[in-house]
């Protein structure tokens, strides 16, 4: 809650909209690029935002953001990739019985 009594959510609209290209890329098989790109972006943002810490402990936070970002993005990307594989089903064609068909 802000001092004036107004409240906002933890994310801005552009942050949520930015997930659409990531979803699209993972569903098209570019999982590694999304994982590395998202983790690099989170790490760079944390480093930039926290680098003014005079104590130097921001490095520990940045490392933790990197590890968490990598693990979280990999998990979500894996779920998206698995769900995408379930949607693209091919027609079921049973194998012909042994000893039947041409050349048998």
C-alpha positions as CSV (number, residue, x, y, z in Angstrom):
1,X,0.0,0.0,0.0
2,X,1.3,3.5,-0.9
3,X,1.3,6.4,1.5
4,X,-1.7,7.9,-0.3
5,X,-3.8,4.7,0.3
6,X,-3.6,3.4,-3.2
7,X,-2.5,-0.1,-4.0
8,X,-0.9,-1.7,-7.0
9,X,0.1,-5.3,-7.9
10,X,3.6,-6.6,-7.9
11,X,3.9,-6.6,-11.7
12,X,3.4,-4.0,-14.4
13,X,1.4,-4.8,-17.5
14,X,4.5,-4.8,-19.7
15,X,6.2,-7.4,-17.5
16,X,3.2,-9.8,-18.0
17,X,2.9,-9.0,-21.7
18,X,6.6,-9.8,-22.1
19,X,5.8,-13.4,-21.2
20,X,3.9,-14.0,-24.4
21,X,6.9,-14.1,-26.7
22,X,8.6,-16.4,-24.2
23,X,5.7,-18.8,-24.2
24,X,5.6,-18.6,-28.0
25,X,9.3,-19.4,-28.3
26,X,9.2,-22.4,-25.9
27,X,6.2,-23.8,-27.6
28,X,8.2,-23.7,-30.9
29,X,11.2,-25.5,-29.5
30,X,13.4,-22.6,-28.4
31,X,13.5,-23.7,-24.8
32,X,17.2,-23.2,-24.1
33,X,17.1,-19.7,-25.6
34,X,14.2,-18.7,-23.4
35,X,15.8,-20.2,-20.2
36,X,19.1,-18.5,-20.8
37,X,17.7,-15.2,-22.0
38,X,15.2,-14.8,-19.2
39,X,17.8,-15.8,-16.6
40,X,20.3,-13.3,-18.1
41,X,17.7,-10.5,-18.0
42,X,16.7,-11.2,-14.4
43,X,20.3,-11.3,-13.4
44,X,21.2,-8.1,-15.2
45,X,18.2,-6.3,-13.7
46,X,19.1,-7.4,-10.2
47,X,22.7,-6.5,-10.6
48,X,21.8,-3.0,-11.9
49,X,19.2,-2.3,-9.2
50,X,21.3,-3.6,-6.3
51,X,24.8,-2.6,-7.3
52,X,24.7,0.6,-5.2
53,X,25.0,-1.5,-2.0
54,X,28.1,-0.3,-0.2
55,X,28.5,-3.6,1.8
56,X,28.9,-5.7,-1.3
57,X,26.3,-8.3,-0.2
58,X,24.3,-7.6,-3.3
59,X,26.5,-10.2,-5.1
60,X,24.9,-12.9,-2.9
61,X,21.5,-11.7,-3.9
62,X,22.4,-11.6,-7.6
63,X,23.7,-15.2,-7.4
64,X,20.5,-16.3,-5.7
65,X,18.4,-14.5,-8.3
66,X,20.4,-16.3,-11.0
67,X,20.0,-19.7,-9.5
68,X,16.3,-19.2,-8.8
69,X,15.6,-17.6,-12.2
70,X,17.4,-20.5,-13.9
71,X,15.5,-23.2,-11.9
72,X,12.1,-21.4,-12.2
73,X,12.4,-20.6,-15.9
74,X,13.5,-24.2,-16.7
75,X,10.6,-25.7,-14.7
76,X,8.0,-23.5,-16.4
77,X,9.5,-23.9,-19.8
78,X,9.5,-27.7,-19.3
79,X,5.8,-27.7,-18.4
80,X,5.0,-25.5,-21.5
81,X,7.1,-27.8,-23.8
82,X,5.4,-30.9,-22.4
83,X,2.0,-29.4,-22.8
84,X,2.8,-28.4,-26.4
85,X,3.8,-32.0,-27.2
86,X,0.5,-33.2,-25.9
87,X,-1.5,-30.9,-28.2
88,X,0.3,-31.9,-31.4
89,X,-0.8,-35.5,-31.7
90,X,-0.5,-37.4,-34.9
91,X,-3.2,-39.7,-36.3
92,X,-3.2,-43.2,-34.8
93,X,-2.1,-45.8,-37.3
94,X,-1.8,-49.3,-35.9
95,X,1.0,-51.4,-37.2
96,X,-0.2,-54.1,-39.6
97,X,-0.1,-57.6,-38.1
98,X,3.0,-59.7,-38.8
99,X,2.9,-61.8,-41.9
100,X,0.2,-59.6,-43.6
101,X,0.4,-57.0,-46.3
102,X,2.5,-56.7,-49.4
103,X,5.7,-58.6,-49.5
104,X,4.7,-61.0,-46.8
